Amino acid sequence: MKQKVFVIGFQKTGTTSLEHALQNLGYRVYGGDKNLLKFSDSQSLKEYIQQLMENWDAVQDMPWPLYYKELYQLFPDAKFILSVRPTDKWIRSVVKYFASIRVPMHQKIYNVPCAEGYEDRYIEVYDQHNQYVKAFFEGKSNFIIMEQGHNFNYDTLCKFLGIEDIPAVAFPHARNNKKRKLPNYKLYRDLRSLYWNFKKKY
């Protein structure tokens, strides 16, 4: 059985790239689970996570990062990866991707209607999370910070996980195509937000 790996960085910090990289290394990776937000007591939450992780080796995506303490209490020998990027780049990416889409899970996390127009609150929660995680794991050898543009590569990941056979391929990353450039335009973001809010009945 593989050692558990928990990606505890917020969305838009390269979590999908890490998911693909871990999958390429043979890990069974579980994505976001909004059910985590439904638990009102810690014990029930831990029981849910414990049962869930019987079938998975790693997790990534929101809202998993919010539960780094519970994950550590359940799996103290697991590997914890805080994926980060500079705050200004992070918030730009979040706004471009989510715009004014009123995602219920995000509303619970940030306590505001949406990303666009409420950037200060998103930044506050993001920076606070990273600060708390770094303080919690200070001095622990099973914790690493992976930052896009610096050490976001197979060499860093494999050495941290104790994997000697490092893939001789490029680290997974999102493609930069025309479709990804459209969110730079506010009119496009507004129309896309209107569409998804209507379709999802947000």
N, CA, C and O of each residue as an XYZ file, in Angstrom:
808
protein
N       0.843     -1.197      0.000
C       0.000      0.000      0.000
C       0.885      1.256      0.000
O       1.849      1.359      0.759
N       0.532      2.190     -0.860
C       1.333      3.412     -0.960
C       1.114      4.319      0.251
O       0.058      4.303      0.882
N       2.139      5.105      0.552
C       2.019      6.104      1.601
C       1.046      7.184      1.146
O       1.077      7.603     -0.011
N       0.189      7.634      2.048
C      -0.796      8.647      1.688
C      -0.105      9.969      1.352
O       0.903     10.333      1.957
N      -0.671     10.674      0.375
C      -0.160     11.981     -0.031
C      -1.328     12.957     -0.076
O      -2.333     12.701     -0.738
N      -1.192     14.074      0.628
C      -2.266     15.057      0.687
C      -1.789     16.404      0.135
O      -0.873     17.021      0.679
N      -2.420     16.845     -0.943
C      -2.131     18.158     -1.521
C      -3.055     19.141     -0.816
O      -4.275     19.071     -0.969
N      -2.481     20.053     -0.048
C      -3.288     20.936      0.802
C      -3.169     22.403      0.386
O      -3.349     23.309      1.200
N      -2.867     22.617     -0.886
C      -2.866     23.962     -1.434
C      -4.219     24.272     -2.054
O      -4.928     23.367     -2.493
N      -4.573     25.535     -2.090
C      -5.860     25.958     -2.646
C      -5.919     25.723     -4.157
O      -4.903     25.496     -4.815
N      -7.142     25.787     -4.679
C      -7.333     25.646     -6.121
C      -6.578     26.742     -6.859
O      -6.328     27.818     -6.316
N      -6.217     26.450     -8.112
C      -5.456     27.373     -8.968
C      -4.019     27.583     -8.482
O      -3.417     28.627     -8.732
N      -3.482     26.583     -7.787
C      -2.060     26.634     -7.391
C      -1.296     25.460     -8.003
O      -0.212     25.108     -7.537
N      -1.861     24.861     -9.039
C      -1.207     23.733     -9.680
C      -1.656     22.388     -9.150
O      -0.970     21.384     -9.343
N      -2.804     22.353     -8.481
C      -3.279     21.106     -7.888
C      -3.617     20.056     -8.951
O      -3.395     18.864     -8.740
N      -4.151     20.498    -10.087
C      -4.460     19.542    -11.152
C      -3.185     18.961    -11.744
O      -3.132     17.776    -12.073
N      -2.158     19.793    -11.879
C      -0.869     19.296    -12.358
C      -0.303     18.249    -11.403
O       0.240     17.230    -11.830
N      -0.438     18.514    -10.112
C       0.032     17.547     -9.120
C      -0.794     16.260     -9.168
O      -0.264     15.164     -8.988
N      -2.085     16.407     -9.410
C      -2.945     15.222     -9.546
C      -2.446     14.329    -10.682
O      -2.284     13.122    -10.506
N      -2.204     14.932    -11.844
C      -1.744     14.163    -12.995
C      -0.358     13.571    -12.752
O      -0.076     12.442    -13.155
N       0.499     14.341    -12.090
C       1.844     13.838    -11.800
C       1.778     12.633    -10.867
O       2.462     11.633    -11.088
N       0.956     12.728     -9.830
C       0.812     11.621     -8.890
C       0.208     10.398     -9.567
O       0.609      9.267     -9.294
N      -0.749     10.630    -10.444
C      -1.342      9.515    -11.184
C      -0.298      8.842    -12.067
O      -0.267      7.617    -12.187
N       0.553      9.654    -12.681
C       1.622      9.101    -13.518
C       2.613      8.272    -12.703
O       3.283      7.384    -13.230
N       2.693      8.576    -11.416
C       3.591      7.842    -10.524
C       2.904      6.635     -9.888
O       3.495      5.928     -9.071
N       1.646      6.411    -10.276
C       0.941      5.225     -9.802
C       0.018      5.418     -8.621
O      -0.485      4.443     -8.062
N      -0.215      6.666     -8.229
C      -1.100      6.935     -7.095
C      -2.559      7.026     -7.546
O      -2.858      7.523     -8.632
N      -3.448      6.541     -6.702
C      -4.887      6.705     -6.921
C      -5.278      8.018     -6.249
O      -5.241      8.134     -5.024
N      -5.654      9.003     -7.062
C      -5.888     10.358     -6.550
C      -7.372     10.686     -6.529
O      -8.064     10.554     -7.538
N      -7.849     11.114     -5.375
C      -9.246     11.511     -5.197
C      -9.350     13.023     -5.263
O      -8.498     13.729     -4.723
N     -10.388     13.530     -5.920
C     -10.541     14.969     -6.101
C     -11.369     15.629     -5.012
O     -11.495     15.107     -3.904
N     -11.931     16.780     -5.344
C     -12.710     17.545     -4.377
C     -13.946     16.794     -3.914
O     -14.522     16.009     -4.668
N     -14.352     17.034     -2.678
C     -15.512     16.364     -2.105
C     -16.282     17.357     -1.244
O     -15.891     17.647     -0.114
N     -17.381     17.877     -1.788
C     -18.161     18.882     -1.060
C     -18.830     18.310      0.182
O     -19.278     19.063      1.046
N     -18.904     16.981      0.278
C     -19.510     16.367      1.458
C     -18.718     16.665      2.727
O     -19.261     16.603      3.830
N     -17.448     16.983      2.574
C     -16.618     17.288      3.738
C     -17.166     18.471      4.533
O     -16.994     18.552      5.749
N     -17.825     19.382      3.828
C     -18.339     20.593      4.475
C     -19.628     20.355      5.243
O     -20.104     21.251      5.940
N     -20.197     19.169      5.128
C     -21.492     18.893      5.744
C     -21.388     18.460      7.198
O     -22.377     18.488      7.932
N     -20.192     18.060      7.616
C     -20.051     17.517      8.972
C     -19.953     18.629     10.011
O     -19.217     19.603      9.847
N     -20.716     18.451     11.078
C     -20.737     19.456     12.145
C     -19.842     19.083     13.323
O     -19.533     19.923     14.168
N     -19.429     17.814     13.375
C     -18.537     17.410     14.463
C     -17.310     16.721     13.897
O     -17.376     16.055     12.865
N     -16.196     16.888     14.582
C     -14.899     16.424     14.109
C     -14.829     14.908     13.999
O     -14.220     14.386     13.066
N     -15.442     14.195     14.937
C     -15.350     12.736     14.944
C     -16.018     12.123     13.717
O     -15.463     11.217     13.096
N     -17.200     12.610     13.365
C     -17.900     12.103     12.185
C     -17.108     12.406     10.923
O     -17.046     11.590     10.003
N     -16.502     13.590     10.892
C     -15.679     13.984      9.753
C     -14.499     13.030      9.605
O     -14.208     12.560      8.505
N     -13.829     12.750     10.700
C     -12.666     11.862     10.661
C     -13.053     10.453     10.233
O     -12.323      9.803      9.486
N     -14.196      9.984     10.705
C     -14.662      8.649     10.321
C     -14.937      8.592      8.826
O     -14.637      7.596      8.168
N     -15.504      9.660      8.299
C     -15.784      9.725      6.865
C     -14.480      9.697      6.063
O     -14.359      8.960      5.085
N     -13.519     10.498      6.483
C     -12.223     10.548      5.791
C     -11.512      9.209      5.882
O     -10.963      8.726      4.892
N     -11.519      8.602      7.073
C     -10.846      7.327      7.277
C     -11.406      6.253      6.347
O     -10.654      5.493      5.737
N     -12.709      6.200      6.247
C     -13.347      5.209      5.386
C     -13.066      5.493      3.914
O     -12.803      4.580      3.132
N     -13.126      6.766      3.553
C     -12.890      7.163      2.168
C     -11.477      6.809      1.719
O     -11.277      6.329      0.603
N     -10.507      7.046      2.583
C      -9.114      6.866      2.208
C      -8.690      5.399      2.126
O      -7.547      5.109      1.772
N      -9.587      4.481      2.445
C      -9.280      3.066      2.279
C      -9.124      2.722      0.803
O      -8.485      1.729      0.455
N      -9.709      3.546     -0.060
C      -9.693      3.261     -1.497
C      -8.846      4.229     -2.312
O      -8.799      4.135     -3.539
N      -8.175      5.162     -1.630
C      -7.391      6.171     -2.348
C      -6.033      6.356     -1.695
O      -5.862      6.129     -0.498
N      -5.050      6.783     -2.529
C      -3.699      7.023     -2.020
C      -3.433      8.501     -1.756
O      -2.599      8.850     -0.920
N      -4.149      9.366     -2.473
C      -3.866     10.802     -2.393
C      -5.138     11.601     -2.639
O      -6.109     11.093     -3.199
N      -5.114     12.860     -2.211
C      -6.246     13.759     -2.461
C      -5.714     15.116     -2.913
O      -4.576     15.488     -2.626
N      -6.566     15.839     -3.624
C      -6.266     17.209     -4.022
C      -7.565     17.915     -4.331
O      -8.591     17.263     -4.523
N      -7.545     19.219     -4.384
C      -8.689     20.077     -4.725
C      -9.495     20.434     -3.477
O      -9.416     19.772     -2.442
N     -10.268     21.500     -3.618
C     -11.079     21.993     -2.507
C     -12.219     21.022     -2.229
O     -12.730     20.383     -3.149
N     -12.629     20.907     -0.938
C     -12.137     21.664      0.223
C     -11.109     20.907      1.065
O     -10.935     21.220      2.243
N     -10.423     19.912      0.482
C      -9.458     19.131      1.253
C      -8.453     19.973      2.034
O      -8.171     19.650      3.187
N      -7.898     21.047      1.449
C      -6.888     21.812      2.185
C      -7.368     22.338      3.543
O      -6.559     22.548      4.447
N      -8.669     22.548      3.687
C      -9.188     23.077      4.947
C      -9.046     22.081      6.095
O      -9.131     22.457      7.264
N      -8.830     20.827      5.760
C      -8.825     19.779      6.777
C      -7.443     19.168      6.986
O      -7.317     17.978      7.275
N      -6.423     19.984      6.837
C      -5.056     19.480      6.990
C      -4.779     18.968      8.399
O      -3.998     18.033      8.574
N      -5.407     19.569      9.400
C      -5.182     19.116     10.777
C      -5.800     17.743     11.001
O      -5.180     16.864     11.600
N      -7.025     17.564     10.515
C      -7.683     16.264     10.644
C      -6.916     15.188      9.877
O      -6.761     14.066     10.359
N      -6.440     15.533      8.689
C      -5.666     14.578      7.893
C      -4.381     14.184      8.616
O      -3.974     13.022      8.595
N      -3.759     15.153      9.245
C      -2.521     14.865      9.973
C      -2.796     13.994     11.198
O      -2.018     13.093     11.513
N      -3.899     14.265     11.880
C      -4.252     13.466     13.055
C      -4.548     12.018     12.674
O      -4.225     11.096     13.423
N      -5.155     11.821     11.520
C      -5.488     10.482     11.051
C      -4.293      9.766     10.432
O      -4.121      8.559     10.602
N      -3.471     10.527      9.712
C      -2.339      9.949      8.982
C      -1.071     10.768      9.244
O      -0.579     11.453      8.347
N      -0.552     10.702     10.450
C       0.617     11.531     10.810
C       1.878     11.217     10.006
O       2.788     12.043      9.939
N       1.941     10.034      9.398
C       3.118      9.657      8.616
C       2.941      9.912      7.122
O       3.816      9.577      6.324
N       1.813     10.500      6.748
C       1.555     10.796      5.339
C       2.455     11.930      4.860
O       3.123     12.588      5.658
N       2.464     12.148      3.545
C       3.215     13.250      2.962
C       2.241     14.394      2.668
O       1.172     14.177      2.098
N       2.619     15.608      3.060
C       1.763     16.773      2.882
C       2.441     17.781      1.962
O       3.582     18.180      2.196
N       1.727     18.188      0.913
C       2.270     19.122     -0.075
C       1.422     20.396     -0.091
O       0.234     20.356     -0.414
N       2.037     21.509      0.256
C       1.359     22.804      0.137
C       1.762     23.415     -1.200
O       2.887     23.887     -1.361
N       0.847     23.404     -2.148
C       1.103     24.026     -3.454
C       0.738     25.504     -3.354
O      -0.329     25.859     -2.851
N       1.633     26.359     -3.836
C       1.411     27.803     -3.726
C       1.829     28.501     -5.013
O       2.537     27.943     -5.851
N       1.369     29.733     -5.136
C       1.847     30.648     -6.166
C       1.699     32.040     -5.590
O       0.912     32.222     -4.661
N       2.421     33.040     -6.101
C       2.297     34.401     -5.569
C       0.838     34.835     -5.514
O       0.062     34.557     -6.428
N       0.476     35.514     -4.440
C      -0.919     35.874     -4.211
C      -1.527     36.655     -5.370
O      -2.674     36.409     -5.742
N      -0.779     37.591     -5.944
C      -1.334     38.395     -7.038
C      -1.644     37.538     -8.262
O      -2.651     37.755     -8.936
N      -0.788     36.573     -8.546
C      -1.040     35.674     -9.677
C      -2.192     34.719     -9.363
O      -2.991     34.381    -10.237
N      -2.264     34.292     -8.099
C      -3.332     33.381     -7.697
C      -4.706     34.024     -7.867
O      -5.602     33.424     -8.460
N      -4.875     35.232     -7.352
C      -6.200     35.862     -7.405
C      -6.591     36.188     -8.845
O      -7.768     36.104     -9.195
N      -5.632     36.554     -9.679
C      -5.948     36.794    -11.088
C      -6.449     35.520    -11.751
O      -7.403     35.546    -12.528
N      -5.802     34.416    -11.441
C      -6.210     33.137    -12.004
C      -7.589     32.723    -11.515
O      -8.400     32.218    -12.291
N      -7.859     32.933    -10.233
C      -9.159     32.589     -9.654
C     -10.272     33.398    -10.303
O     -11.309     32.852    -10.680
N     -10.052     34.702    -10.431
C     -11.076     35.576    -11.029
C     -11.303     35.225    -12.489
O     -12.443     35.203    -12.953
N     -10.232     34.952    -13.212
C     -10.367     34.579    -14.626
C     -11.167     33.289    -14.773
O     -11.955     33.151    -15.709
N     -10.971     32.357    -13.866
C     -11.611     31.053    -13.993
C     -13.035     31.039    -13.437
O     -13.951     30.526    -14.080
N     -13.218     31.606    -12.242
C     -14.524     31.538    -11.590
C     -15.377     32.787    -11.788
O     -16.604     32.722    -11.715
N     -14.728     33.923    -12.039
C     -15.443     35.178    -12.309
C     -16.551     35.411    -11.276
O     -16.288     35.426    -10.074
N     -17.795     35.592    -11.751
C     -18.924     35.853    -10.852
C     -19.825     34.636    -10.679
O     -20.988     34.768    -10.298
N     -19.285     33.451    -10.962
C     -20.057     32.221    -10.769
C     -20.222     32.000     -9.267
O     -19.246     31.997     -8.517
N     -21.445     31.818     -8.848
C     -21.751     31.729     -7.416
C     -21.693     30.273     -6.945
O     -22.719     29.638     -6.703
N     -20.480     29.772     -6.824
C     -20.267     28.382     -6.434
C     -20.593     28.206     -4.943
O     -19.935     28.818     -4.102
N     -21.592     27.386     -4.601
C     -21.985     27.236     -3.193
C     -20.834     26.832     -2.272
O     -20.720     27.360     -1.166
N     -19.982     25.906     -2.711
C     -18.873     25.482     -1.869
C     -17.922     26.636     -1.593
O     -17.424     26.774     -0.476
N     -17.665     27.465     -2.597
C     -16.778     28.606     -2.414
C     -17.413     29.645     -1.492
O     -16.713     30.306     -0.724
N     -18.723     29.787     -1.566
C     -19.405     30.731     -0.684
C     -19.237     30.321      0.776
O     -19.112     31.175      1.654
N     -19.233     29.013      1.034
C     -19.024     28.535      2.403
C     -17.584     28.759      2.857
O     -17.327     29.045      4.026
N     -16.660     28.627      1.926
C     -15.243     28.766      2.267
C     -14.843     30.224      2.481
O     -14.150     30.558      3.442
N     -15.294     31.087      1.564
C     -14.865     32.488      1.597
C     -15.903     33.423      2.227
O     -15.591     34.560      2.582
N     -17.136     32.931      2.360
C     -18.217     33.709      2.980
C     -18.542     34.995      2.220
O     -18.892     36.011      2.821
N     -18.423     34.938      0.896
C     -18.825     36.032      0.005
C     -19.493     35.391     -1.214
O     -19.315     34.196     -1.449
N     -20.259     36.163     -1.993
C     -21.027     35.585     -3.110
C     -20.187     34.930     -4.203
O     -20.567     33.883     -4.725
N     -19.049     35.533     -4.556
C     -18.265     35.034     -5.681
C     -16.869     35.654     -5.636
O     -16.554     36.447     -4.748
N     -16.038     35.277     -6.612
C     -14.650     35.758     -6.612
C     -14.528     37.194     -7.112
O     -13.918     38.035     -6.452
N     -15.107     37.474     -8.278
C     -14.955     38.798     -8.879
C     -15.744     39.833     -8.085
O     -16.947     39.686     -7.872
N     -15.060     40.864     -7.658
C     -15.680     41.888     -6.829
C     -15.411     41.681     -5.346
O     -15.630     42.580     -4.534
N     -14.938     40.500     -5.003
C     -14.655     40.175     -3.595
C     -13.228     39.630     -3.460
O     -12.948     38.750     -2.646
N     -12.351     40.180     -4.277
C     -10.978     39.689     -4.311
C     -10.274     39.807     -2.960
O      -9.497     38.926     -2.593
N     -10.536     40.880     -2.217
C      -9.866     41.081     -0.932
C     -10.158     39.937      0.039
O      -9.268     39.490      0.762
N     -11.385     39.475      0.052
C     -11.760     38.384      0.951
C     -11.094     37.077      0.524
O     -10.614     36.318      1.366
N     -11.068     36.819     -0.769
C     -10.413     35.616     -1.270
C      -8.927     35.620     -0.906
O      -8.373     34.608     -0.477
N      -8.301     36.777     -1.085
C      -6.875     36.903     -0.758
C      -6.641     36.682      0.734
O      -5.680     36.021      1.125
N      -7.513     37.232      1.554
C      -7.382     37.082      3.003
C      -7.422     35.609      3.408
O      -6.596     35.157      4.201
N      -8.373     34.874      2.867
C      -8.520     33.457      3.213
C      -7.335     32.654      2.685
O      -6.810     31.782      3.377
N      -6.920     32.950      1.464
C      -5.793     32.241      0.840
C      -4.500     32.454      1.624
O      -3.813     31.491      1.964
N      -4.169     33.700      1.909
C      -2.926     34.008      2.631
C      -2.951     33.444      4.044
O      -1.941     32.946      4.542
N      -4.111     33.526      4.684
C      -4.237     33.014      6.046
C      -4.041     31.498      6.072
O      -3.372     30.963      6.956
N      -4.626     30.824      5.103
C      -4.475     29.365      5.034
C      -2.999     28.981      4.898
O      -2.503     28.127      5.634
N      -2.314     29.608      3.966
C      -0.901     29.284      3.750
C      -0.066     29.564      4.990
O       0.840     28.800      5.323
N      -0.373     30.654      5.667
C       0.351     31.017      6.885
C       0.129     29.974      7.982
O       1.080     29.552      8.640
N      -1.114     29.562      8.177
C      -1.441     28.582      9.217
C      -0.821     27.221      8.919
O      -0.313     26.555      9.821
N      -0.865     26.811      7.653
C      -0.303     25.517      7.278
C       1.204     25.497      7.520
O       1.734     24.531      8.070
N       1.887     26.550      7.113
C       3.337     26.618      7.303
C       3.695     26.561      8.789
O       4.662     25.904      9.174
N       2.915     27.247      9.615
C       3.182     27.241     11.054
C       2.923     25.852     11.649
O       3.677     25.386     12.503
N       1.869     25.209     11.200
C       1.493     23.893     11.732
C       2.548     22.845     11.415
O       2.867     22.008     12.259
N       3.092     22.887     10.202
C       4.037     21.859      9.763
C       5.502     22.261      9.947
O       6.397     21.539      9.507
N       5.751     23.376     10.576
C       7.130     23.828     10.757
C       7.965     22.753     11.468
O       7.595     22.275     12.541
N       9.075     22.388     10.864
C       9.963     21.409     11.458
C       9.611     19.963     11.164
O      10.346     19.058     11.559
N       8.498     19.729     10.475
C       8.077     18.358     10.152
C       8.676     17.943      8.806
O       8.566     18.672      7.820
N       9.302     16.779      8.774
C       9.996     16.329      7.570
C       9.064     15.789      6.496
O       9.483     15.605      5.353
N       7.820     15.535      6.838
C       6.870     14.992      5.860
C       6.025     16.098      5.220
O       4.902     15.858      4.778
N       6.575     17.293      5.179
C       5.875     18.459      4.607
C       6.796     19.182      3.643
O       7.991     19.337      3.896
N       6.213     19.625      2.522
C       6.985     20.392      1.548
C       6.106     21.468      0.922
O       4.891     21.306      0.801
N       6.737     22.561      0.531
C       6.057     23.616     -0.211
C       6.523     23.542     -1.654
O       7.721     23.610     -1.927
N       5.581     23.402     -2.581
C       5.904     23.389     -4.003
C       5.290     24.622     -4.645
O       4.071     24.796     -4.656
N       6.156     25.475     -5.179
C       5.700     26.744     -5.761
C       5.879     26.735     -7.270
O       6.940     26.382     -7.784
N       4.831     27.126     -7.963
C       4.895     27.190     -9.417
C       5.997     28.145     -9.846
O       6.136     29.239     -9.299
N       6.775     27.721    -10.828
C       7.865     28.544    -11.332
C       9.164     28.360    -10.586
O      10.186     28.923    -10.975
N       9.143     27.578     -9.514
C      10.367     27.359     -8.724
C      10.715     25.876     -8.640
O      11.634     25.412     -9.315
N       9.992     25.143     -7.825
C      10.323     23.727     -7.630
C       9.153     22.821     -8.011
O       8.971     21.753     -7.426
N       8.375     23.246     -8.977
C       7.220     22.483     -9.425
C       7.664     21.522    -10.516
O       7.520     21.814    -11.703
N       8.204     20.376    -10.115
C       8.750     19.440    -11.083
C       8.805     18.034    -10.487
O       8.608     17.836     -9.288
N       9.080     17.064    -11.362
C       9.149     15.670    -10.918
C      10.316     15.434     -9.973
O      10.217     14.613     -9.061
N      11.412     16.139    -10.180
C      12.585     15.954     -9.334
C      12.245     16.248     -7.879
O      12.551     15.455     -6.989
N      11.606     17.397     -7.641
C      11.205     17.773     -6.282
C      10.196     16.794     -5.712
O      10.334     16.338     -4.577
N       9.181     16.473     -6.503
C       8.107     15.595     -6.037
C       8.617     14.207     -5.711
O       8.307     13.658     -4.654
N       9.394     13.641     -6.608
C       9.876     12.274     -6.412
C      10.845     12.161     -5.236
O      10.787     11.189     -4.482
N      11.719     13.128     -5.073
C      12.647     13.100     -3.945
C      11.881     13.186     -2.632
O      12.241     12.527     -1.657
N      10.833     13.991     -2.605
C      10.025     14.132     -1.399
C       9.286     12.833     -1.081
O       9.141     12.461      0.083
N       8.825     12.153     -2.118
C       8.068     10.915     -1.928
C       8.963      9.684     -1.804
O       8.476      8.581     -1.552
N      10.272      9.874     -1.981
C      11.186      8.756     -1.880
C      11.162      7.842     -3.092
O      11.427      6.645     -2.986
N      10.844      8.415     -4.244
C      10.793      7.660     -5.492
C      12.092      7.890     -6.264
O      12.406      9.024     -6.626
N      12.841      6.828     -6.514
C      14.132      6.961     -7.176
C      14.026      7.080     -8.689
O      14.846      7.747     -9.320
N      13.018      6.437     -9.274
C      12.855      6.440    -10.728
C      12.083      7.690    -11.151
O      10.855      7.668    -11.230
N      12.800      8.768    -11.419
C      12.185     10.048    -11.769
C      11.808     10.058    -13.254
O      12.669      9.820    -14.102
N      10.546     10.328    -13.586
C      10.119     10.340    -14.990
C      10.919     11.337    -15.821
O      11.141     12.472    -15.401
N      11.345     10.906    -16.993
C      12.130     11.771    -17.882
C      11.209     12.476    -18.866
O      11.473     12.517    -20.068
N      10.128     13.029    -18.338
C       9.161     13.765    -19.166
C       8.838     15.082    -18.473
O       9.151     15.272    -17.298
N       8.210     15.983    -19.211
C       7.842     17.280    -18.643
C       6.763     17.112    -17.580
O       5.906     16.235    -17.680
N       6.817     17.956    -16.573
C       5.801     17.947    -15.514
C       4.470     18.382    -16.113
O       4.449     19.315    -16.916
N       3.366     17.747    -15.759
C       2.058     18.117    -16.334
C       1.733     19.581    -16.085
O       2.021     20.114    -15.014
N       1.137     20.223    -17.069
C       0.690     21.605    -16.896
C      -0.424     21.893    -17.885
O      -0.548     21.228    -18.913
N      -1.239     22.897    -17.560
C      -2.358     23.270    -18.424
C      -1.839     23.929    -19.690
O      -0.867     24.685    -19.662
N      -2.489     23.636    -20.783
C      -2.078     24.219    -22.047
C      -2.552     25.665    -22.164
O      -3.643     26.017    -21.716
N      -1.728     26.475    -22.762
C      -2.067     27.887    -22.971
C      -2.646     28.051    -24.379
O      -1.902     28.250    -25.339
N      -3.953     27.968    -24.495
C      -4.591     28.080    -25.803
C      -5.543     29.274    -25.853
O      -5.701     29.988    -24.864
N      -6.171     29.484    -26.996
C      -7.043     30.643    -27.171
C      -8.209     30.619    -26.198
O      -8.614     31.661    -25.681
N      -8.751     29.429    -25.946
C      -9.887     29.329    -25.043
C      -9.532     29.818    -23.651
O     -10.354     30.442    -22.979
N      -8.292     29.533    -23.210
C      -7.863     29.961    -21.885
C      -7.588     31.451    -21.830
O      -7.522     32.022    -20.741
N      -7.423     32.102    -22.986
C      -7.168     33.541    -23.010
C      -8.455     34.360    -22.958
O      -8.433     35.530    -22.576
N      -9.576     33.747    -23.341
C     -10.843     34.476    -23.361
C     -11.235     35.060    -22.002
O     -11.766     36.169    -21.958
N     -10.989     34.344    -20.873
C     -11.359     34.909    -19.574
C     -10.645     36.205    -19.219
O     -11.001     36.846    -18.230
N      -9.646     36.607    -20.000
C      -9.013     37.903    -19.755
C      -9.986     39.053    -20.001
O      -9.778     40.164    -19.514
N     -11.039     38.784    -20.751
C     -12.002     39.821    -21.107
C     -13.213     39.750    -20.182
O     -13.857     38.707    -20.063
N     -13.514     40.873    -19.530
C     -14.592     40.886    -18.529
C     -15.946     40.545    -19.139
O     -16.752     39.866    -18.504
N     -16.208     41.002    -20.353
C     -17.488     40.700    -20.993
C     -17.674     39.192    -21.117
O     -18.757     38.665    -20.864
N     -16.611     38.511    -21.506
C     -16.679     37.048    -21.612
C     -16.939     36.429    -20.242
O     -17.758     35.517    -20.121
N     -16.246     36.920    -19.204
C     -16.439     36.380    -17.850
C     -17.865     36.596    -17.382
O     -18.468     35.708    -16.780
N     -18.411     37.787    -17.662
C     -19.776     38.094    -17.236
C     -20.789     37.177    -17.916
O     -21.709     36.674    -17.272
N     -20.619     36.965    -19.208
C     -21.545     36.108    -19.945
C     -21.433     34.652    -19.483
O     -22.437     33.954    -19.338
N     -20.198     34.212    -19.256
C     -19.999     32.837    -18.794
C     -20.576     32.650    -17.398
O     -21.168     31.612    -17.101
N     -20.404     33.661    -16.536
C     -20.956     33.585    -15.185
C     -22.472     33.532    -15.224
O     -23.095     32.758    -14.498
N     -23.061     34.359    -16.076
C     -24.513     34.384    -16.215
C     -25.038     33.023    -16.652
O     -26.050     32.538    -16.146
N     -24.330     32.417    -17.599
C     -24.719     31.109    -18.117
C     -24.671     30.040    -17.027
O     -25.627     29.287    -16.842
N     -23.540     29.982    -16.302
C     -23.392     28.929    -15.302
C     -24.290     29.155    -14.094
O     -24.804     28.192    -13.525
N     -24.488     30.405    -13.693
C     -25.390     30.674    -12.580
C     -26.815     30.247    -12.924
O     -27.549     29.743    -12.075
N     -27.192     30.461    -14.196
C     -28.532     30.057    -14.659
C     -28.627     28.541    -14.765
O     -29.594     27.937    -14.300
N     -27.614     27.928    -15.384
C     -27.639     26.476    -15.595
C     -27.632     25.704    -14.283
O     -28.357     24.722    -14.127
N     -26.806     26.156    -13.340
C     -26.687     25.472    -12.047
C     -27.723     25.947    -11.038
O     -27.839     25.390     -9.946
N     -28.483     26.989    -11.412
C     -29.499     27.573    -10.512
C     -28.871     28.097     -9.217
O     -29.421     27.942     -8.126
N     -27.683     28.732     -9.380
C     -27.003     29.320     -8.220
C     -27.702     30.608     -7.827
O     -27.291     31.267     -6.872
